[in-house]
Structure formats: C-alpha cells, structure tokens
Amino acid sequence: MATGSGKTVIMAMIIAWNFLNKVTHPTDARFSRHALVIAPGLTVKSRLQVLHPAHENIIRNSDHYKPLMLL
C-alpha cells in the first residue's frame, strides 16, 4: 500500500475492535486482552505514537474521520 493511505489507522482500528469485543465478551477466546505492535524503525515508531490516547497530536473530532452525513 502507498504511503499515507491509512495503514496505521486501519491497524489501530483493528486492535481497538478486538479490545472492545473482549470487553463485551470477556470469556470469548477469539479476542485478546493484549496487542503487540512491532515497528520497523524509528520513523514508523514515531508515527505510531500519534495514535496513543495521551499524545498531544492525536487526531480528535477531525472532519476527515466523520461520516459524510455528519459534515
């Protein structure tokens, strides 16, 4: 996939989906309580930091991620 196509955001959403399913179905073995993300280099690692909820540059309430009917 091309640079800037949203691979990191997709990965974060899959991890969040897994965690939310684990909270909803705590005994279901299909869902995990842990995630391991391996970043190949410091550039990718720094880009991943933006997805952490405590990061100051996290994207919140951005029009980019709102459904078109809410714009």
ZAPA-187816 format. One line per 3 residues: number of its first residue (from 1); their letters; for each residue x, y, z of C-alpha. Coordinates in nm, 2 decimals, decimal comma, m for minus. Each point is the difference from the previous one (the first is absolute). Layout:
N
NUM> a> X:Y:Z; ...
This chain:
71
1> mat> 0,00:0,00:0,00; 0,11:0,36:m0,07; 0,14:0,24:0,26
4> gsg> m0,28:0,20:0,16; m0,27:m0,25:m0,09; m0,10:m0,05:0,37
7> ktv> 0,16:m0,34:0,08; 0,08:0,11:0,35; m0,35:0,12:0,07
10> ima> m0,14:m0,32:m0,13; 0,23:m0,20:0,22; m0,10:0,21:0,31
13> mii> m0,37:m0,05:m0,08; 0,04:m0,38:m0,03; 0,17:0,00:0,34
16> awn> m0,27:0,22:0,15; m0,27:m0,22:m0,15; 0,17:m0,31:0,16
19> fln> 0,02:0,17:0,34; m0,36:0,12:m0,01; m0,12:m0,35:m0,09
22> kvt> 0,20:m0,14:0,29; m0,16:0,25:0,24; m0,34:m0,10:m0,13
25> hpt> 0,07:m0,38:m0,01; 0,26:m0,05:0,27; m0,01:m0,38:m0,01
28> dar> 0,03:m0,03:m0,38; 0,34:m0,14:m0,09; m0,01:0,16:m0,35
31> fsr> 0,08:0,34:0,15; 0,32:0,10:0,18; 0,07:0,23:0,29
34> hal> 0,35:0,09:m0,14; 0,15:0,12:m0,33; 0,36:0,00:m0,12
37> via> 0,09:0,26:m0,26; 0,35:m0,02:m0,15; 0,12:0,31:m0,18
40> pgl> 0,28:m0,04:m0,26; 0,21:0,30:0,09; m0,02:0,33:0,19
43> tvk> m0,20:0,18:m0,27; m0,29:m0,24:0,01; 0,02:m0,01:0,38
46> srl> m0,03:0,38:0,02; m0,30:m0,01:m0,24; m0,17:m0,27:0,22
49> qvl> 0,03:0,22:0,31; m0,26:0,24:m0,14; m0,26:m0,28:0,05
52> hpa> 0,06:m0,02:0,37; m0,30:0,16:0,19; 0,23:0,21:0,22
55> hen> 0,20:0,15:m0,29; m0,04:0,38:m0,06; m0,04:m0,03:m0,37
58> iir> m0,26:m0,28:m0,01; m0,27:0,06:m0,26; m0,33:0,07:0,18
61> nsd> m0,32:0,11:m0,15; 0,16:0,05:m0,34; m0,24:0,04:m0,29
64> hyk> 0,22:m0,24:m0,19; m0,14:m0,29:0,21; m0,36:0,10:0,03
67> plm> m0,27:m0,16:m0,22; m0,11:0,23:m0,28; m0,35:0,03:0,15
70> ll> 0,15:0,17:0,31; 0,19:0,26:m0,19
